[in-house]
Amino acid sequence: MKPVILAGGEPKRISVLVPSDRSKHTLHVLGKPIIYYPIHAIERVLRQDIVLVYSYEDALKEALRHSRRRVIGVEQRGHGIEAAIISASDKLNDVDYFLLVYGDLIFDSQALSSLVEAFYSVEPAAAILTIPLEERFAYTYGVVSIDLGGLVKKVIEKPASIEEIERPAYTIGGVYILPTWIIDYLEGGLSLPEALAKIASDRKVIAVHWNGLWIDIGYPADLLEASRLLLDRIRGQYIADDVEIENTALIEPPAIIENGVYIDHYAVIKGPVYIGRNSFIGAHSFVRHYTSLEERIRIGAYTEVKNSNLQPHIVVDSFSYLGDSVIGENTSIGSHVVTLNVIPSEETPPRLRKHLVYPQTIKKPVLKLGAIIGYNVKLGAGTILYPQSIVPPETHIEPGTVYRTKIEIP
């Protein structure tokens, strides 16, 4: 069984964070590109070379840098998942089955182990990793309906409504074991869900359920969820040997602080938090729970950051507040910038999970999302960004601006 990772295509819904010549699979979460996570999971379960289908060379370079196994790069020809699989067909001539993994997934290797073990135990025609169905997000995923024996009986690419989903049903987890002859169906014009449905109509296709760590990075808010899930797994603290921490700074674990970090006087780090290489945390600043600061981040004095993902090479000046936000690389944020983050109760942003805050003064939960700020952005001092604001890449915002532009993400 040969593993195939799909790391091609255009970023679409997350493009605000990805430069035009780059792959979304190289966005960072806890100091690693996204492509690291599926590679790492595969390497813990299988020993074969990895076939990587890519559109942009940065994805291949990062895969080569982070893999202990040989990575065979295949440039994607055409658009869509089906074209990506067909692009890899020449590398699958020597196997009967292949493991297909979407390259934008972060998941526990035990999920992969469970899928492989079930496949060899049951010997079906195909196997699909499935995760619990969240009805609010069902339209953003593929869905399978199963029978009482756990066999797949219906595959829906992306349901238009909850009513068309026949129960019991699960979300498709983007990890499959497939026969190589499924490529004949794809070359004949069927989509992957249609090909799976065709196989399931007269052969055995099993669904292997997984309830542990799993997230795919398709929307900006998914980066917040990924940071949260991974930070929740940290125990204690890791501080690199060359980190410089002033004696009045306070570190409250769990926390990971990488090489070359400097933490100034009276700064407070309240975990779980990740601080990437060569970052600077200014005096009296406050970096708190579920924040992932990737490499070369500069946080100015008296600035607060919480539950946010900051991509590499970002400067945040003094007296600013960033909450529940995602910031693209090479962005400069002036002093006294504030991201408002409480969402009106009637609104539901795409794929924002309900990690809720329950203030003692009210009984109703509060859903939060700050700003999504693209790469190479400059925010002038005193800018105020309304909840769910999306700042396009290369934007320059004048000082004192009240910014409330919200671009719908389908």
C-alpha positions in Angstrom: 0.0 0.0 0.0 1.6 3.3 -1.1 0.7 6.6 0.6 -0.4 9.5 -1.6 -0.7 13.0 -0.2 -2.7 15.6 -2.1 -1.1 19.0 -1.6 -2.1 20.7 -4.8 -4.9 23.1 -5.9 -5.7 26.7 -5.1 -6.3 27.9 -1.5 -9.8 29.4 -2.3 -11.5 30.1 1.0 -8.2 30.7 2.9 -6.5 32.7 0.1 -6.4 35.9 2.1 -3.5 34.3 4.1 -1.6 32.7 1.2 0.5 34.6 -1.3 -0.3 33.9 -5.0 2.8 31.8 -5.6 2.4 29.7 -2.5 0.5 26.7 -1.2 -1.8 26.8 1.8 -0.1 23.6 3.0 2.9 25.8 4.1 0.8 27.9 6.5 2.2 27.4 10.0 0.6 25.9 13.1 2.8 25.6 16.2 6.0 26.1 14.3 5.3 23.5 11.6 3.8 23.8 8.1 0.5 22.1 7.7 2.0 19.5 5.3 4.2 18.3 8.2 1.3 16.8 10.1 0.0 14.3 7.5 3.6 13.3 6.7 4.3 12.8 10.4 1.2 10.7 10.8 2.0 8.5 7.8 5.6 7.9 8.9 4.4 6.6 12.2 2.3 3.9 10.6 3.7 3.0 7.2 7.3 2.6 5.9 6.8 3.2 2.2 7.9 6.1 0.2 5.4 9.0 0.0 3.9 10.3 -3.2 3.2 14.0 -2.9 1.0 15.7 -5.5 1.6 19.4 -5.5 0.8 22.6 -7.5 3.4 24.9 -5.9 7.0 24.0 -5.2 7.0 25.3 -1.7 4.8 22.4 -0.6 7.2 19.9 -2.1 10.2 21.7 -0.5 8.6 21.7 3.0 7.6 18.0 2.6 11.2 17.1 1.7 12.5 19.1 4.6 10.2 17.5 7.2 10.0 13.9 6.0 12.2 11.0 7.1 11.1 8.9 4.2 11.7 9.4 0.5 9.1 11.9 -1.0 8.3 11.4 -4.7 6.9 14.7 -6.0 4.3 14.8 -8.8 3.1 18.1 -10.2 -0.7 18.2 -10.4 -2.1 18.3 -13.9 -5.6 19.8 -14.1 -8.0 20.9 -11.3 -9.7 19.1 -8.5 -9.1 16.0 -6.4 -9.8 13.6 -9.3 -7.1 15.3 -11.4 -4.7 15.1 -8.5 -5.2 11.4 -8.1 -4.9 10.8 -11.9 -1.6 12.8 -11.8 -0.2 10.2 -9.4 -1.4 7.2 -11.3 2.1 6.4 -12.9 3.5 6.0 -9.4 0.9 3.4 -8.4 1.5 0.8 -11.1 3.3 -1.5 -8.6 0.5 -1.6 -6.0 -3.1 -2.8 -5.8 -4.2 -0.3 -3.1 -3.1 3.1 -2.1 -3.6 5.3 1.0 -5.0 8.7 0.0 -4.5 11.5 2.5 -5.5 15.2 2.0 -2.5 17.4 2.7 -4.4 20.0 4.6 -5.3 17.7 7.5 -4.0 17.6 11.1 -4.8 14.4 12.7 -3.5 11.8 15.2 -1.5 8.9 13.7 -3.8 6.5 15.7 -6.6 7.4 13.3 -4.5 6.1 10.4 -3.5 3.0 12.4 -7.2 2.2 13.0 -8.0 2.6 9.3 -5.1 0.3 8.2 -5.9 -2.3 10.8 -9.6 -2.4 9.9 -8.7 -2.6 6.2 -6.5 -5.7 6.6 -8.9 -7.3 9.0 -12.1 -6.9 7.0 -10.5 -6.9 3.5 -13.0 -4.6 1.8 -12.8 -3.0 -1.6 -12.2 0.3 0.0 -12.1 2.0 3.4 -13.0 5.6 4.5 -12.0 7.4 7.7 -15.0 9.1 9.1 -15.5 11.6 11.9 -18.6 12.7 13.8 -21.0 14.8 11.8 -21.5 18.4 12.9 -24.7 19.5 11.3 -23.8 23.2 11.3 -20.8 22.5 9.1 -22.1 19.6 7.0 -22.3 21.7 3.8 -18.5 22.2 3.9 -17.6 18.4 4.0 -18.4 15.2 2.2 -20.8 12.9 4.1 -21.4 9.1 4.1 -24.4 7.2 5.2 -23.8 3.7 6.6 -25.9 0.6 7.3 -26.1 -1.2 10.6 -23.1 -3.3 9.7 -20.9 -0.3 9.3 -20.8 -0.5 5.5 -21.1 2.6 3.3 -24.3 2.8 1.4 -24.4 6.4 0.2 -21.8 9.1 -0.5 -22.8 12.8 -0.7 -20.1 15.2 -1.9 -21.4 18.3 0.0 -25.0 18.1 1.1 -27.2 21.1 0.2 -29.3 20.5 3.2 -29.4 18.4 6.3 -32.6 16.8 5.1 -30.9 14.9 2.3 -28.6 13.1 4.7 -29.7 9.6 5.6 -28.8 8.5 9.1 -26.7 7.2 10.6 -24.2 9.5 8.8 -20.6 10.7 9.3 -18.3 13.3 7.9 -15.7 12.0 5.4 -12.3 12.5 7.1 -10.2 12.9 4.0 -8.2 9.7 4.5 -9.0 6.6 2.3 -7.7 3.3 1.3 -8.6 2.8 -2.3 -8.0 0.2 -5.0 -5.9 1.5 -7.9 -8.5 0.6 -10.4 -10.7 3.4 -9.0 -8.6 5.6 -11.2 -10.4 4.0 -14.3 -13.6 5.5 -12.9 -12.0 8.9 -12.4 -10.6 8.9 -15.9 -14.0 8.0 -17.1 -15.4 11.3 -15.7 -16.7 10.2 -12.2 -15.9 12.4 -9.2 -14.3 10.7 -6.2 -17.6 10.5 -4.3 -19.4 9.1 -7.3 -16.6 6.5 -7.8 -16.9 5.5 -4.1 -20.7 5.2 -4.4 -20.3 3.0 -7.5 -17.9 0.7 -5.6 -20.2 0.6 -2.6 -23.2 -0.4 -4.8 -21.8 -3.9 -5.4 -18.7 -4.3 -3.1 -17.8 -3.8 0.5 -16.7 -0.3 1.5 -16.2 0.2 5.2 -16.3 3.3 7.3 -13.8 3.5 10.2 -14.9 6.0 12.8 -12.5 8.4 14.6 -13.3 10.7 17.5 -9.9 12.0 18.3 -7.7 14.8 17.0 -8.8 15.8 13.5 -9.1 19.1 11.7 -8.8 20.2 8.1 -7.6 23.6 7.2 -10.0 25.0 4.7 -11.2 28.3 6.3 -9.3 30.9 8.3 -11.1 29.9 11.6 -9.7 26.4 11.1 -6.3 27.7 12.1 -7.7 28.8 15.4 -9.2 25.4 16.0 -6.0 23.7 14.9 -3.9 25.8 17.3 -6.4 25.0 20.1 -6.4 21.2 19.5 -2.6 21.0 19.4 -2.0 23.3 22.3 -4.4 21.3 24.4 -2.0 18.3 24.0 0.9 20.2 25.6 1.9 19.2 29.2 4.3 21.3 31.2 6.6 23.6 29.4 9.5 23.6 27.0 11.8 26.5 26.9 14.8 26.4 24.5 18.3 26.8 26.0 19.0 30.2 24.4 15.7 31.9 25.3 16.2 35.1 27.3 13.6 35.8 29.9 13.9 38.8 32.2 13.5 38.0 35.9 10.3 40.0 36.3 8.5 38.2 33.4 5.9 35.5 34.3 5.5 32.2 32.4 2.5 30.1 33.3 2.6 26.7 31.6 1.7 24.9 29.4 4.0 26.7 27.0 6.5 26.0 24.2 9.1 28.8 23.7 11.5 28.2 20.8 15.1 29.3 20.2 16.1 32.9 20.1 13.0 34.3 21.9 13.4 37.3 24.2 10.7 38.1 26.8 11.0 41.6 28.3 10.3 42.8 31.9 6.8 42.2 33.4 5.5 40.4 30.3 3.0 37.6 31.2 2.7 34.4 29.2 -0.3 32.4 30.3 -0.6 29.1 28.6 -1.3 27.1 26.7 0.8 29.2 24.3 3.3 28.6 21.5 6.1 31.2 20.8 8.1 30.6 17.7 11.8 31.2 16.9 13.4 34.6 17.2 10.3 36.3 18.5 10.3 39.3 20.8 7.7 39.8 23.6 7.7 43.4 24.9 7.5 44.8 28.4 4.2 44.5 30.2 2.6 42.6 27.3 0.2 39.8 27.8 0.2 36.6 25.6 -2.5 34.3 26.7 -4.3 31.1 26.1 -4.5 29.3 22.8 -2.2 31.8 21.0 0.3 30.5 18.4 3.0 33.0 17.5 5.0 31.6 14.6 8.6 32.6 14.0 10.0 36.2 14.1 7.0 37.8 15.7 7.4 41.1 17.5 4.9 42.0 20.2 5.2 45.6 21.5 4.9 46.8 25.1 1.5 46.7 26.8 0.0 44.6 23.9 -2.4 41.7 24.6 -2.8 38.7 22.3 -5.2 35.9 23.0 -6.6 32.9 21.1 -4.9 34.0 17.8 -2.7 32.6 15.1 0.0 34.9 13.8 1.9 33.7 10.8 5.7 34.4 10.5 7.3 37.9 10.3 4.7 40.1 12.0 5.2 43.3 14.0 2.5 44.4 16.5 3.3 47.8 18.1 2.5 48.8 21.6 -0.9 49.1 23.4 -2.7 46.9 20.9 -5.3 44.1 21.4 -5.6 41.1 19.1 -8.2 38.6 20.1 -9.6 35.5 18.3 -7.8 36.6 15.1 -5.7 35.2 12.3 -2.9 37.4 10.9 -1.1 36.7 7.6 2.7 36.8 7.2 4.7 40.0 6.8 2.1 42.2 8.3 2.7 45.4 10.3 0.1 46.4 13.0 0.4 49.9 14.5 0.0 50.9 18.1 -3.4 51.1 19.7 -5.0 48.7 17.2 -8.0 46.8 18.5 -9.8 43.8 17.1 -13.4 43.6 18.4 -14.5 40.0 18.7 -18.0 39.5 20.0 -20.2 38.2 17.2 -23.9 39.1 17.1 -26.0 36.0 18.2 -27.8 35.8 14.8 -24.6 35.3 12.8 -22.6 32.0 12.3 -19.2 32.3 10.6 -18.1 29.3 8.5 -16.5 26.6 10.6 -16.2 28.6 13.8 -16.4 26.1 16.6 -18.4 26.9 19.7 -15.6 27.3 22.3 -17.8 29.6 24.3 -17.3 32.1 27.1 -19.9 32.3 29.8 -19.7 35.6 31.7 -21.1 35.4 35.2 -23.5 38.3 34.4 -25.3 36.6 31.6 -26.7 33.1 30.9 -26.3 33.3 27.1 -23.0 32.0 25.6 -20.9 34.4 23.6 -19.4 33.4 20.3 -16.2 35.2 19.3 -14.2 35.9 16.2 -11.9 38.9 15.7 -10.3 39.8 12.4 -8.8 37.8 9.5 -5.9 40.0 8.3 -4.2 39.0 5.0 -0.5 38.9 4.2 1.6 42.1 3.6 -1.0 44.3 5.3 -0.2 47.6 7.1 -2.7 48.7 9.8 -2.2 52.3 10.9 -2.2 53.3 14.6 -5.5 53.4 16.3 -7.3 51.2 13.8 -10.4 49.5 15.1 -11.6 46.3 13.4 -15.1 45.0 13.8 -15.8 41.3 14.5 -15.3 39.0 11.4 -13.5 41.8 9.5 -11.5 40.4 6.6 -8.6 42.6 5.5 -7.4 41.7 2.0 -3.7 41.1 1.3 -1.5 44.1 0.5 -4.0 46.5 2.1 -2.8 49.7 3.7 -5.2 51.1 6.3 -4.9 54.7 7.4 -4.4 55.6 11.1 -7.6 56.0 13.1 -9.8 54.0 10.7 -12.8 52.1 11.9 -12.8 49.0 9.6 -15.9 46.9 9.3 -15.6 45.2 5.8 -16.8 41.7 6.0 -16.3 39.5 2.9 -18.5 36.4 2.7 -16.6 33.1 2.5 -18.8 30.5 0.8 
